[in-house]
């Protein structure tokens, strides 16, 4: 019979606690005892431990257990735990490491936060105080490194992205596809969760780093390499798909008129920033970098801290109806700059891909066209934004 984890008598959540463990015989028992003080809804995943873990777990026959015959990695252990929790009917799962660094006494903090949240589509990560003297410098650096990439990939700023003490909305995650199996899984799952509209937040927790008792299985070179490769791939996906997708959704939801009014004209950014964003979009949109306009524009807007919505909107200047004319003007301008007199017509360019025969001319011309257009629309848009901003400022009575 499935039990539920409760915080108070008024609210009951369908939540369990998952404890993945691998060769943590020194601390495993105290962690289990601590969790049992708060709930009996526990799933322990023995990730192929070779120490006394199996003997310790035999003392808790009432606790749901999964045993791997060989070590598969923390990611696989967590995924097996989630699958079992869903099978048992749970909607949420709190994960806690078995190395003793987390305090089971913080379990009610997760439950209370979830109960008070209006949006129950929520993933909570326990934020550790990484400034404590007992925290190894390599752990503090690794966390800051991970936080930076997470913000770049999702736009969400977190204090701690590496803590294993978490609450997952497993019923919302069950249809997502995951590809990693080791420590990097904990990065993959929070990135994909954010990309799919799950609210990811930190809550403060206590932490204890006892080097005499704690056993870490993190392999600095191998696991850091895996995480770096994953982050590199996620950054590529972010700029090629996620950010353009989100802006398209925003435009579709608001409609063109509302989008232009709220995100273009009425945004709180300065006229200078808006003008630079618009100029960037126009410039990139007119270059011959077909297929990369949106991703490159958003990437540069993030790097230079410009308005992504404005830059993205105007990078789409090369929409299908305008493409033949943009290509034609680029070739004409390229001919002029290179001092050539190549003959062609608009029909050949649009139907027979004649432009491929004039590739050098087109590339020179398109970058020149992009530069000229940027130099024109930059100052004009700055004046427009400045005038509009002045009209928004209410007059002050003398």
N, C-alpha and C positions, 0 to 999 in steps of 0.2 A: 504493500500500500504506500503510495507516494505521500510524503510529509512535506510541509511547507515551512519556509523560514519566516518567522514573524519578528517584527520589531516592537509592536505593541498590540494591545487587544483589539484595536479598532480596524487595523489593516493587515491583511495577509497577502503576501506575494508568493507567486509560484517560483521559488528560487532555491537553488541548491548551492553547495560549495564543492568545488573541484580542487583536489590536491594532486598535481603531477609530481612524481618523485623519482629520483634516480640516485642511488648510493648516498643517501642522507641519513644513515642509521643513527647518527648522534643527535639529530634534531627532530626527526620524523615523529617520534612518539609524543613529544611535548606539543608539537603543532596539532596533531590529531586530538589530543586531550583538550587543547585550547579551543579548537573549533567545536568539539562536542559540547562544550559549555553553552554554546549559542544555538546549535542545531544538530539534529541527527540526519539531516538531508545532505549526506556527504557522498561524493564519488572519488575514490582514490585510484589514480592511474600509475601502476608500477611499470616504469619505462625500462624494463629489462635489467633491473638492479642486480648486482653481483655480490652485494654485501648482505647484511642481516635484515634487509628490508622485508623479505617474504616472511620471516619468523615474526617480526614485529606486527605485520598485518594480520597474521593468524590470530592475534589477540583481539581483533575487532571483526568478528564474523557478522555482526549486525550492520556493518558498513558496506555499501556497494563498492565492489572492487573490480578493476580491470588489470590483467597482468600480461605484459608483453614478454615473449620468450627471449627477445634481444632488444638492445637499445635502439630506438627509432628516432629519438630527438624530441625536444619539448613541444614542437609544433604538432607532431603526430599524436603525442600524448594528450594535448589540449583538444585536438579535433576528435579524438576518440571519446574524451570526456563529454564534449558538447553533444556528440551523437547519442551517447547513452542518456544524457540528461533530457534530450528531446524525446527519446523513446519512452522515458518515464513520465513525460508530461510537463516538464519544467519549461518556463519561458525565459528565465534569467539564470545566470550562473556566476557565482563569485569564484575567482581563482586566487589561490594563495600558495606561495612557494613553500617548499618543505625544508628549506635551509635555515629556518629560524629567524630570518631578518624581519619578517612581518609579525604584527601583533594581532592574533585573532580577536582581541578586544575591539578592534576597529571595524569588525564586520557590521555591527549596528549602524555605523556611520554611512556605509554604502546603502543599507536598507532605508534609513531615514531620508537620505538625499533622494533616492528613487521615489519614495512615497510622496515627498513634497514637490517633486518636479511635475509641472504641467504636461511636459512632453515626456512620455514614458519610453519613447524611442531613444534611449539614452545609453551610452557606454561610458562608464566611469573608470578613471585610472587613478590609483592612489599616488599622490604626489609626496615623495620623500624629501626631507630636508637634506639636500646634498652638500650643505655647508658644514655639517657636523664633522668634528675632528676624526671620528671613527670611520668616515666614508673614504675609501681609497680614492686617490686623485684620478686614477684611470677610469673609475666608475663615474666620477663627476664630469670628466672630459667627455666620455662616451655619451653621457646623457645630453650634454649641451650640443654635441655633434648631431645626435638624433633629433633633438628638438628643432634645430635649424632646418634640417631636411624635411621634417614633418610640416613645418609652417610653409615651406616653399611648395610642397606637394598638395597641401589642402587649404592653405590660408588660415589655419587655426593655430594660435599660439598657445602652447602648453608648457607647463613648468617641468613635467616629467613624462616622457614617452616610453620609458624602458621598465618602469615598475611592473612586476608580475602580479601585484595585488590589484585586481580589477573586477568590475561587474559588467558582464556582457549581456545584451538583449539577444540571446541565442535564437529566439523565434524570428527575429528580424534578419539574422545572419545566415540562416539555414539554406537559403537559395543562392548565396554567393559562392563563387568558385575560388578556391585558394590553391596555390602552387608550391608553397614552401613547407618545410618539415622540421627545421631546426629552430634556433633562437629567433631567426629573422621573421618567423611567423607572427610574432607579437607586434612587429612593425607592419607587416602586410595587412593584418586584420583591422588595425585601427585606421590605416590609410583607406582601404576599400570601404570600411564602414562610413567614413566621412564622405567619400565620393558618392555613396548611395543614400545620403541624407540622414544618417544617424548622428545624433548630437553627441560629440565626444568632449568630455570635460575632465578636469582634475579635481580631486578632493584631497585635503591634507590627511596624511596618515603618519603614524610613528614608525620608526625603523631602528633595528639593532644590528650592527656589524660586529659580530664576535668571531674574529679570525681563528680562534682556538676551536670553535665548534662548527663554524660555517664551512661548507664545501661548495665551491663554485665549479661548474662544468663548462663555463664559457671559455672557449679556445680563442685567445686574442687574435691570432693571424687568420685562421680558417673562418671563424664566425664573423670577424670584422670584415673580411673580404666578401663573404656572402651578403652581409647587410649593405655594404657599399655597392655591390652589383645590383641589389634590389632597389636601392635608392636611385641609382642611375637610371634604371628602367622606369621607375615611377616618375621621375622628373620628365623623361621623354614623353610618357603617356599624358602627364599633366599638361604640357604645353601643346602637344599635338591633338589631344582629344578633350580632356576634362575641362580646361578653362574655356575653349571655344564652345563646348557643349553647354556649359553653365550660362555663358553670355547669350547664346541662342535661346535657351530656355527663358532667360530673363526678358529678352526682346519679345518672344512669343507670348509670354504671360502678360506683359504690360501693353503690348501693341506699339507700333512705331511712334505714334504721336505722344503717348505717355512716356515712352522710353526717351525720346528726344527732349521732352520737357523736363523730366525729373533727373535723368542721368547725364544729359548733355548740358542743358542751359541752367537748370536750378541746382546743380551739384555744388557743394561748398568749396570745391577747389578754386584756386585763384584763376583769373583770366589767362595768366601766363602759362599755368600748368595745363589748362584746358587746351590752349592754342598749341602748345608743344605736343600734347597727346594727339590732337587732330592732325597736326603736321606729320607726326610719325606714322599714323595710319595711312595717310594719303601717299607718303613716300614709299612705304613698303608695298602698298596695294598696287602701285604702278611699276614696280620692279619685275623682272622676268622670273622671279622665284616662285613659280606656280606650284600650288600644293602646300606651300609653307607660309603663305602670307599671314594667316591667322595666328599660327603657333609662334612665328618669329615676332610678330607685333606684340603679342601678349608677353612673350619672354622679355623683350626690350622694355616694355612698359613696366614690368615688375622690377627689372634691373635699375631703371632710371626713376622709379617711383612716380610714374605718370598715371593718368586715369585710364585704366584698362578698358572700361566700357566705351569711352570715346575713341580710343585708339583702334579698338577692334571694329567698331561700327564703320569707321572711315577706311579701314584696310580692305573693306569689301567694295571698294570703288570699282574693282575689276569684276563686276557681276556680268553674266553672259551677254546681256544686250549691249554693254559698253565695250566688251573685249575686242571685237573687230576694229573699232575706231581707235582704241588705245594702241593696238598692234600697228595699225596703219600709221598713226602719228609717230610712233616710235621708229618705224622704218624710215619715214620721211626725214625725221630729225637726225637719225643716224647717217643717212645719205648726205645730209647737209654738213654734218660735223666731219665726216670722213672725206668729204670732197668727191663723192661718187655720184654716178648718174644711173643707178640701176633702175630698170623699168619693171613695174608690176602694177597690178590693179587690186582693188578691194575684194572683188569676187574670187580671185586666185588665192588671196590670203585666207579668206574665210572658208573656202570650200576645198581647196587643193593643197593646203598647208605650204603654200609657196614661201612663207616666211622662213621655213627651215633652210631654204637656199640662201637666205640673207641673214643667217644667224648672228654673225659678228655685227652687222649693221643694226639688227634689231636690239641686241644686248646694249650696245653703246647708246642707241637712241632711247631705249626704255629707261636706263639709269639717268640719262640727261633729262628726259621728260619728267621723271620722278623728282629730280632736283629742282627743276624749274617750277613745277607745280607746288612743291613744298615751300619754295621761296615766295610764291604768290599767296597761297592760302594761309601761311603762317601769320604774317602781319594782319591780313584781312580778318582772320578768325579772332585774333587778339583784340582788334578794335570792336568786333561784334560782341564778344564776351564782355568786354569792358563796358560797353554801352548798356547791355542787358543787365549787368550787375548794378550799374548806377540806377537803373529804373526800379530795381528791386528794393533799393534803400529808401525807406520812408523819409519824406521831407521833414526837417526839424523846424518848428515854428520859431521865429526870431523873438 
